Amino acid sequence: MVENKEISALFHLIDDPDEEVYTTVSTKIISLGRGIIPNLENLWENTNREDVQERIETIIHKLHFRDLTEDFTKWKNEGCELLKGALLTARYHYPEMQDSQALQEIEKLRRNIWLELNNYLTPLEQINVFTSILYNYYKQKGVEISYSQPEDFLITKTLESKKGNAISNGILYLVLCDLLDIPVKATNIPRQFILGYFDRQSEFMNPVVHSTEKINFFIDPLNGNIYSHKDVENYFKRISVSPTASYFKQLGNKQIIRFLLEELSKCFDNDRNRYKMEELITLVKLLDE
């Protein structure tokens, strides 16, 4: 953005000790849109005072978050495509991130799996092929959820490092299944992010009824392990929860991204980063509207 007298005047006031003045100035700068970011970055580079640099960083962050909020609103209103929602979530942590590398990696994975599939495989054989390529050939690893590791929740880092927790690995798994027309969906089983292979015929005949009979078997996206209905029954006994039909309902893409944002927000539950937690919860509430 070409720097005019108004912008120069605003920049000179960023270091004003009066918080009220600074708030007014920052609000005005933010209203100019993301085009002002290069000017702010140039100002940061030519500023020696740490307190002023922090203020500039805060303004840049607010500009990025405003754009991200608008993008999430658009996403919510235009179909809630899962991969796009996961990439938007990653952009919260990496606002300058480009999607192209992640998209290329996913296409490479899709192609490698597709080449090994055929129409004569049973559902279990299909998933065994899928799992073998993703976890054995491609070497995708699973790690336990840790709220000290926000990057483990982000699909871009999951692809880059070949390492993710159950949620990010699960989203990758679901995205690939969707691209390959494999009927694997996220389930509502409590305290876990577990996927189910949904029987196409049963789903077609009874689209409204939620039943375990619709699910052929379950998949743990952390490592690709396959679980039977008996395994899941034992899990419910272990956590002392009575299984109901609602637990075997498919989660929609908006629900999945909402859950991702909620879990990611827990990584910032400390005094220094509380504002990040609050911003992510704001995005959760936006998806609830």
N, C-alpha and C positions, 0 to 999 in steps of 0.2 A: 504494500500500500504506500502510495506517495505521501511523504510526511509533510503536512501543511502546518499553518500556524496554530490551528486548533489542537492537532495531535501533539505538537511540540509543547504547547502550554499544559496539556494534560500530563505529559511525561515529566515535566518539571515539577508537577505537584504530587507525583507518586511518593516522594519522600517527606511529604508534609507530616509533621508530628501530630496534627489534629486528626484523630481517627474518623471523625465525621467528614472531614474534607477528603481524606483518603477513600472512604467508602463511596462518596459521591463521584470521585474521579475514576475509581475502578469500575463502578457501574456504567459510567459513560464510555470508558474504553471497551468494556465487554459488549456494549451495544453496537460497536463498530464492526463486530463479527470477526471470524477467524483470519481474515485478510490482514489484520493488524499484528498477528503473531510474529512474522519475520522482523517487524519493527521493534517489538518487545524483546525478541531474542538479541537483536543488535544492541539495544539499550542495556540488556543484562551483561553482555560481553564488555561493554565500555563503562561498567559501574564497578567500583571497588568496594562499596559498602555492602556487607552481607545482609543487613536488614532490608535494604532496597532491593537486592537480588531476590530475597525471599518474597517480597511483595510482588515483584514481577512474575515469579514462578507461580504464585497464587492466582494472579490474574490470568496467566496462560492456562492454568489448570481449569479455571472456571469457564474459559472460552471453550476448551475441549469438552468439558462436561455438558455445557449447554448444547453443543452440536450432537453429542452422544444421546442426550435426552430426546432431541428431535428425531434422531435416527431410530431410536427404540420405539418412539411413537409411530413412526412410519412403518416399522417392522411389524408392530402389533396390528396395524390396520391393513396390512398388505399380505396376509397369508402366514406369517410366523414360520418361515422356512428355518429349519433347525440349524444348519451350518451358518447361515447369516447371523442368527441370534448368538451363536457361540463366538463368532468372529467379533461381533459388536462387544461382547463381554470382555474379550481379550483386549479390545481397543481401549477399555477403561484403564488398563494397566500400561498399555503401550499405545498412546494416542497417535503417534506418527506411523504406526504399523501399516504395512501394505498387505493386502489379502493374497496377492499373486503367488507367493511361495507356498502358502498353506494349500491353496487350490491345486497347485501343480503336484504337491505331495499326495493329496487325496486322489487325484486322477491317476497317478502312478500306482497307488495301492489298488484302486478300483480295477484298473486294467489287469494287474497281476492276478487278482482273485478271479476276475471274469474269465480269463484264459483257462483256468482250471475247473470251471463249473460247466455242467451240461444239464439238459432237461431230464435226464434219467436218474439223477441222484435223489435219494430219499432226503427228507428234511435234516435228519441227523448227519448223513453223509455230506450234505451241503454245508452245514455248519462246521463239520470237522475240517473240510477243505479250507473254509474261510479262516477258521481259528489257526490252522497250521501255518498259513501264509502270514497272517497278521502277527502272531506271537512267536512262531519258530523261525520262519524265513526272514520276516521284516524285523524281528527282535523287539517288538513292542513290550515294554515292561509295565508292571503295575506296582504302585506304592500305596501304602495306607494313607488315609486322609490325615493331613497335618495342617493345622491352621497357622503354622509358622512358615508354610511354603505356598504362597498364593499362586506361584507359577504352575504348580501341579494341577490347578483347576482350569488352565487356559489351553485351548485346543492348539493354538499356534506353537506354544512351548512343548506341548505333548507330542506334536509332530516333529518338531526340531530335535528334541532330546530323546525321542522314542521312549518316553516315560510319562505316565500320568496316573492319577488316582482313579477310583471306580467311576467317578462322574465324568471326567474328561475322556478317559478311555471309552466309557459307555457312549458318550456323544459321538466320538469318532466311529465306533462300531455301528451305531444307529444311522449315521450319515452314509456310511458305505453300504449298509443293507438297503437303505432307501434307493441309492443309485443302482444297486444290483437287483432291485425288485424282490428282495428276500423279506418275508413278513415277520421281522423281529422288531418288537416294540418295548419301550420301558414299561415296567409294571409299578404298581403302587404298594409293593410289599414294604412294611415299615422298617426303618433303620438301615436300609440297604438300597443300593442302586442296582437292581437286578433286572435283566432283560428276559423276555419270553418269546418263544417262537410260536406265533399265533396261527392256528389252523385256518386256512383260507375259507374252506367250505363252511365250517362252523361259524366263522365270523360273518359270512354272507347270509347264512340262514337265520342267525339270531344277533343282529348288529347291536341291539339295545341291551340284551342280557349279558351280564358279566359273570363268567363262570370259569373255573379251573379247567373245564373240559375243552375250552377254546385254546388252551396252551398245551402244545406237544411236550415241551420241556423248557427249562430255564437256563440262562447263560450268565455267568459271572464275568463282567467285562474287565475286571481287574487282571484276570489271567486266562480267560477263555474256558474255564471249567464249566462242564454241563451238569446241571442238577435235575433230578427227577422230581415228580410230585411228592414222593415219599420223603426226599431230602428236605423239601420245603415244609412239609407237615412237621417234621422233626424240628425244624428251625422255629416254627411257631410255638411248639411245645417248650422249647428251650427258653424262649423269651416270655413265656406265659401269656401269650396273646391268642385269642380265639380267632382263627381265620374266617373272614367274611368275604363275600363276593367282591366288595369294593376294592379289596387289596389286589385283586387280579385284573383290575381295570387298566386299560392302556392309558399311559400318561400322554397328553398332547404336547406339542412342541413348546407352547407358551408355558405350560406347567414345568417342563424340564428346564427351560432357561430361567424361570422364576426360582426354581430350586438351586440352580447353579449360582445365581446372584446372591441368594440367601447364604449359601455355604461360603462363597468367596468373601462376603462381608465379614464373616467371623474371623478372617485373617487380620482384620484391622481393629480388633476390639482392644485398643489400648489408647492411652491419653494422646500420644503423638499422632495417631492415625484415625482417631475417632470420626473425623469429618469424612473420611473415605467410607467407613462403615455406614454412616448416615446417608451418603450419596447413593451407595449401592442399594440400601433399603428404599430410597426414593424411587429407584428404577423398578424395584419389586412392586411397590405400590402403584406405579404407573401401569404395570402389566395387569394389575388387579382391576383397574378402572374399566 
